[in-house]
Amino acid sequence: MRNDKTGKLIDVRSDTVTRPSAAMRAAMAAAEVGDDVYGDDPTVNRLQERAAELFGHEAALFAPSGTQSNLIALLAHCQRGDEYLVGQDAHTYKYEAGGGAVLGSIQPQPIAHQADGSLALADIERAIKPDDFHFARSHLLALENTFGGRVLRPAYMEAATGLAHRRGLATHLDGARICNAAVKLGISPREAAKGFDSVSVCLSKGLGAPVGSVLCGSRAFIRQALRWRKMLGGGMRQAGILAAAGLYALEHNIARLADDHENAARLARGLSDIAQLKVTAPETNMVFADIEAEQCLSLENALGRRGILAQVDPHMRIVLHLDVSRTDVDRIIAAFKEFFAA
């Protein structure tokens, strides 16, 4: 792959590709550490306390990944033979290797998404099983925000979690990008996570940390989660080096997510000028463009020659993040226009 004359590679495959900044690396290097399996890593403890406060829960647990954090939540909420209600295309159902079913004997009950990414309240209601030994026990509703870059609104979240609680279900939020949702809505992270018994927050996406997620919930829930983290091999020793990056991310990189949203809007406007593309207006940091299948490979190669790393398919996703500047966005637009003008 040849970079353009700037020498910078622009990677828009995901916001997981971010690199820790110099200031974040300095915080990591200076981190005070201990053995977190014994609970005596002071930096991990500060991260967990800060996350719990920020997202409105009693306690939190640092985990190596969002996939593990979500799995721990499923295992802590549910017993063997329980089921959780979840979106058909939700990450916890579709992209986490079936961990809840494989490792917890927890049955997923997928529900079709609405156009805005929500699950219709009537569909949730219908999916809840009666108390009958013929059925798995409906125990948990799992939602995701943001979903495909779209933001689920507080009124919907209140209605969905209220419905679940009235029917005796617990609620979990896959909040991998919940801070994007909060910034878009102009509300606090606590408000964005309101109504959920647990929330998983990824630190290594738009927030820019190199690794890790935090799972937030009640103290009793986190005690259960700690046991499951140990069983899953997620207990780390001098993890404060990693936790310091997460603390830095929570303290410095939430408000700046608005820059990624603005860059996504700029990119969408530029790509909308290309007749061969059908571009969906973004809400947060993801731009989706429909492309003819026969053009995908040649477009991906052409972008690569311009120093732009992208995953091109007929429904292409372009993800903006802290390592992609407004100038980079203009480079991407120019590369697309050059390709389709040829």
N, C-alpha and C positions, 0 to 999 in steps of 0.2 A: 504494500500500500504506500502510495506517495503522498506526503503532506504537501500543502500548497506553500507558497513562499514565506508565510508566517512561521512555518515549522510546527504549528500547533495542530494536534489531532482533536477533532470535535467528536465526542462520543455521545450520541443521543439515543442509544438503545434503551437506557433506563436511568433513573436517578440513583440506582445502586452503584453506579460507576464513579461516584464522586471520590475525590482524594482529600485527605485531611489537610487543612491549611497549615501554614507555618505556626500560627498561634495555637491551633489545636494540637499540633505535634509538641509544642513547648509545654502545654498543659499536661500532655501524656508523659513527657519526660520528667516532669516535676512531681508527678502524682505520688502521694503517700500510699503505701500498700501494706497489706497483710494477707492472711489466708482467708479467702471469702467462704470456703466450705465450713470453716469454724465461725463465720460471721464477723470476723475481726478485720476486714479490709475497710478502712475508714472512707476511702473514696467511693467504693461500691455502696456503702451505707448512705453516704451523702447523696449519691445519684438516686437511690431508691426513695429516700425521704423527699427529695425534690420532685421526683416524678409523681409520687403519691399526692403531694400538695398541689402540683400543677394540674393534675387530671381529676382531682376531687375524690380521692379514695384514702382509706386508712393506711394502706401499706402498698409496697411494690416489690418486685423481684426482677433482678437483672438476668437476662438469658442471652445465649450466644446468637440467636437468630429469631426472626419473626415467625418462621415455621415452627420452631420449638416453643416459642411463647404461646402461640395459638393452640398447639397440641397440649401443652401443659394446662391451658384453660379448659379444653374439652375434657381432659382426664380428671381435673379437679372438680368440675361441675357434675360430671355424669358417671354413672355406674355401668357395668356390663349389662347390655340389654336395653339401655336408654337410647333415645334418639335425639338428634339436634336438627332443628329446622334451619335451612341455609339456602342461599341463592344458588341457582343452577350453575352460574359462572363465578361464584365467589371463590376467593383464593383458598379459604380453609377447606372447601369441598373439591375444587378442580385442580389446584396447583400444589397441594401439599402431600402428594403421594398416598392419600387415603389413610394417613396416620391414625386418625381417631378410630377408624374401623379395624385397621390391622393391629394396633397396639392396645386399644381400649375396648374393643368389641362394642363400639358406639355406632349406631346406625345413623347415617345421614338421611334426611328427608329433603331432597332438593326441591326448590320452588322456582318457577320462571320469574325472571326479572321484568319489571316494567321498563319503559323507555328511559326513565330518569335514573335507573339503577336500583330503585326501591323494590320491595316485595309487597304486593297488594295486601292490605289488611285482611280482606276477605279470603285470599289464598292462604295466609297464615292461619286464620281461624279454621278453615277447612282441613288444613294439614295436621292440626292437633288431634291426636288419637284419643278416643274414649278410654276410660279406665276399664280395660277388658284384657284378660290374659292372652287373647289372640294377637294382640298388638305389642310392638315395642312401646316403651314408656316415653311419651313426649316430655322432654325435660329442659331443653335449652333452645333459645332463639339466638342465632348468630347473624349479625349484620356487618356490613363493611362500609367504611367511609374514609376517604373517598372511594368510589367504585368506578373504575375505568376513567378516572379523572373528573367524574361528576360528583357533585356534593349533595348528600342527603340533608334535607332541611330539618331544623330543630322541631318544628311542629310534627313532621312525620315521625321522627325518632321518638318523640314523646308519646305519640299515638301507638306506635309499634311496641315499645317497651311496656307501655301501660296495658296493652292487650295481653302481652305475654305474662306479665305479673298477675293480672286478674285470673288468668287460666292456670296459674301455678308453675309457670316456666321461669327459669333463670334467664339472664340475658348477657351476651358477650359481644363486644365490639372489636372486630379486627380493624384497629385504627392505625394501620401501617402508615397512612398519610393523613391522620386526623388533624395534624397541625396545618396542613394545606387547607383542609375544610374550615378550620377555625379562622385562619387568615382571610380566606375568601368571604366568609360570612361576617367578619368583623366582630367575632365573639371570642371569649377566652377558651383555652383548651378545656377547662373545667366544664364550661357550658356545653361544648361540643360533645363531651363524653357523658353528659347528664343522663340518668335513667338506666345506665348499664351496670350490672353487678361486677363486671370485669372489663378491662380494656387493654389491648396489646398495642404498644406504640413502637414503631420501628425508628431506631436512631440512625440507621445507615442508608436511608434513602435521601430525601430532600434535605434532611437536617445535617447531612454531611459527615457523620461519624463513620469510621472504617468498619465497625462491626457492632452488633448488639441490638436488643430490644428490651423494653421493660413491660412487665405485666402488672397491672394495678388492680386492687380489689380490697375486700375487707381483710382484717388481720387473720381471721379464721381461714378465709380462702387462701391467703398467701402462705399460711402454714401448710396447707395441703399441697399447694403449688411447689413449695420448697422440696417436699418429699418426691414429687414427680420429677422435678428438675434433676435431683440426684439420680433417680432411677434411669433417666434418659441420658445421663452422662453430661449434663449441662453445668455441673458444679465446677467452677474454675478456681484456681488458687490466687495468685497475686493479680487479680483481675482489675485492680484499681487503675492500671495503665490504660485499659480499655474503657473503664467507667469514666475516667477523666475526659475522654473524648465525648462521651455521651452527655456529661455535665456541661461541657463547653457548648455542645450543640443546642441543648435546651436553653442555655443562657444567652446565646448569641445568634442563633440561626433560625429562629421561628419567624420573626417579623420580616426577615429578608426573603421569605418564600414568596412575598408579593412580587419581587423582581422576576421570579420564574414565571409567575402567572402573566405578568406584563409581556415577557418575552414570548410566551406561548401565543398570546393574542397577536403580537406583532408577526410571528411566524405564520399563523393562520391567515392573517390578512394578505401577506405576501404570496402564499401558496394559492389563495383563492383566485388570484389573477391568472392562474394556469388553467386553461379550458379542459385539459385532459384529467384534471384532478377534481374529486369531490371532497371538500374539506369541511369537517365539522367544527363549529365554533367551540373553542375550549372554555371550560370553567376554571380550571386550575393549571397545572403544568404539563398537560398532555394534549398533543394535537394528533387527530386521526385523519388520515387521507385515504380515500379509495382509489386504487390504481389498477389498471388492466393487468391481469396475471402474467401475460407474455412480456410485459415491460419490467417486471420486478427485478429479475437478475441483472439485466443490463443497467438499470437505474442504480442498484446497489453497488455495482462495479464502478459506475461513473462517479458516484458520491465518494467511494473509496479513493479514487484517483485525485479527488479534490481534498482529501484529508478529513472526510466526514464518515464516521463509523455509524452505520444505521442498519437496522433489520428491516428489510423491505419485503412486504407481502401485500396481497390485495387489499387488506384493511390495515394499512401501516400505522404504527404508533411511534410518534416522535416525542421524547420526554426531555423537558428542559430542567436544568438544575444549576447549582451554584458554580459549576465549572464551564457553563455556557453563557457567554456574554451577549449583549445586544449586537456587537460587531460580529460575533459568531453566527447569530441568527441571520444577519444580512448575508453572510457567506453561504449559509444553507439555502436561503431563498435564491440567490444567484446561481448556485449549482443546479437546483431544480429547474430554474428557467432555462439555463443553458442546455440541459438535457432535453427538455421537451420542445425547445426551439430547433433542435438539430433535425 
